[in-house]
Amino acid sequence: MSTLRAPESLLTATARYVAIITDGNGRWARARQLPVQAGHDAGADTLKARLRDAVELGVEELTVYSFSTENWLRPPEEVRGLISVLAERIARETPQLHRHSVRIRFIGRRAGMAQKLLDAMSSAEALTADNRMITLFIAVNYGGHAEILDAAKSFRGDTERDFRSSLYAPDMHDPDLIIRTGGERRLSNFLLWQSAYSELVFSDALWPDFTRADLERALADFSARQRRFGGR
């Protein structure tokens, strides 16, 4: 991984907070007659590359949908493989990301997750807690409905700000832009509270094929839009 560097100057329309639904790993693997796990490995490589690009393009927070609460419905072998890839790649990549001042946070329900994965997640968060180049939020065992339900159970306030403090990551900014790869046109239970006024870009590229040029096009699309937040 080359040295991460923040841009010297940015246009005011740059999306600083970006979220990606990283869809298409399985289809990418099947199209190449490879095991599904090979697709998840390729997807992890793509995330590493696009994280570097995100820093260079002025993104301050990047949130990726890695494993949803609905993904447990997939074949058990695929679920085990995906969890294994997550645990292994988190452990392997964290030291290098830490050297480049990447802060890593995980959002989602942790109850019932494999201990190996939980240990890797906790270690990554502890090691990178003080880093400031970019924050990488990784959604694991995450669902928007689950997050709102869990927040409601502990909510004791009166305002939206109070409610936000009960979400999985109260310090996460609402995404300016949500990108979904893989050709589908839906949010799939992702960041339902935070996405109220997010701009959406859908890409036909499968996630392992999602390039820097694809990311740049999505950011350029965002910069050409006028955000009104309900106004005129």
N, C-alpha and C positions, 0 to 999 in steps of 0.2 A: 504494500500500500504506500503510494507516494505521500510526501508530506502534505497534510491538510493545511489550507490557508484560506482565511476569510477574504472576501473581495475588498478592494480598496474603495470602491464607490458603487452605489446601487441606485437604481431608479426607485422612486417612491412607490411604484405599483408592484414591486417585487413581492411575491408570496413568501412571507417569512416563516409561516407555520403550514406545513404540508403533511397530508396523510395519504397513504397509499394502500389500497386493497390489492394485495399481490396475488392475483388470480392467474391460474394457468399452468402451474408446475406439473400437475398430473397429465394434462393434455400434451404438454411439451414432451414429456417422457414417452407417452404412448405413441406419439407421432414418429418417434425415433426407435420404437420397439425396445425401450429401456424400462427397467423397473421404475415404479412411481418414485421410489426413494431417490433415484438419480435426478428426477425433476426437482425434488426438494433441495438436493445438494446444489444444483445449478441455480435455483432461486436464491439460496444463501449467498452464492458468489455474486449474483446480480445485486443483492442488497448491499454488500460490501462496496461494490463499485459505485452504485448510485448514491450511497452515503457520502463518499468522497466528492462526487459531483455536486451534491446538494450543498455542501459547505462552500464550494467554490462559486456556486450560483446564488449565495446569499441566504440560504435557508437556515433558520435558527433552531427549529424543532421539526423532526421528521418522525411520524408515527406510522408503523406498519402493522397490518393485520396478519398475524402469523398463524394463529390457531384459534378458531372460534368455538363457542359453546356447542354449536351444531356439528362441528367436525367430528365429535365423538360418534356420530352416526355412520361414519365411513367404515370400510372393512377394518377389523381389528389389526390386521397385519400392517396396513397403511398407517393407522394411528400410531402403532408402536414405532414404526420407522420414522415418522415425523417427529415424535417426541424425542427419539434418539438423536436425530439430526440436530434438533434444537439444543439439547443438552450439550452435545459434543461441540457444536459450532460456537455456542456461547462461551464455553470454557476455553476453546482454542483462540477465538478472536478477541476476547476482552482485553488481554494484556496489550496487544497492539493498538486497539482503539483507545485504551487508556493513555498510551504514550502520545497519541494525537489529540488528547483532551476532549474525547467524546464522553458525554455523560449518558449512562444507560439506565433506563427505568422500564419496569414491566407493569402492565395493567391487566386486570382480569382476576378471576377467582383462583385461589391457590389451593383450596381444600381439594383433596383427592388426587393432586398431581404427583407424579413420580418424584421420589425424594432426590434422585440424581439431578433432575431438572430444577427442582426447588433450590438445591444447594448451589447450582451454577448461577441461577438468577440472583440469589442473595449475595453471592460473592461478587458478581459483576456490579450490582448496585452499590455495594460498600466500597469497592475499589475506585469507582469512577464518580463518586458522589460530589466531589468538588470541582469537576471538570466543567469548562465553560465554552468550548468551541462550538458544540452543537449538542442538543439533547435528542437521543434516539429512544422513543417510546416503542416498546414491542408489546403488542396485544397477544397474550397467551391465555387460552381458556377464557376468552373475552366474548361478551355479547352486550349490545346496547341495552336490551331489555333487562338483562341481569344486573348491569351497572345501576340503572335507574331504580330497580327493585331493591338492591342492596343499600343504595343511598337513602331510599325512602324509609327503610327500617330504622336507620339511625338519625334521621332528620329531626331536629328539634327547633328549627328556626322559623322565620316568616318570609324571607326574601329569596330570590333566585341566587343571590350571592351566598346566602347561608346554605342553600341546597348544594351549590357547587362544592362547598367545603366537604361534603359527604361523598363526593365522587371518588373513583379510584385514584385519580391524580389531580387534586385541586389546583396544582400549579401549572397544569397543561393549558396552553392557550387554545381557544377554539380554532380549528384549522381554517386558514384562508382558502385553501384549495384541497379538494379530495380527488385523487386520481384512482381510477380503477382500470386495471389491465385485464386482458383476456377476452374482451369483446362483450361482456355482460353489461347491462345498464341498470344497476340497482345498488343499494348500499349494503344489503345483506346484514342488517343488524349491527352496523359499525358506527360508533360514535354518534348515536341518535340524539343525545342531549347537545353535544358540542357542534353538530353539523347544521344547526338551524339556518345559518346564513352562509355556509360554505359554498364556494363555487365548485362545480363538478366538471371533470374532464374524463372521458372514457376513451381508452385506447384498445385497439384490436390486437396489439402485440401481447403474446403470452409473457408472463412475468420474466422467465429466464431470457427472453429476447428483447426486453425493454432496455433501450440504450440511453446514453446521455442525450443523444439528439431527440429521443422521445420525451425525455424529461424537459429539455429546453423548449420543445414545442408546447408542452402543457403549461409551462410557466409563461411563455409568450402569449398563449391564449388567455390566461388569467390576466396578464398585464393590459390586454386590450379591452377588458370588460369594465363597465362602470358599476360599482357596487352601491346599492341604494339602501340596504338594510330596512326595507319596508317604506322608505320615503320616495320622493320623486327626483 
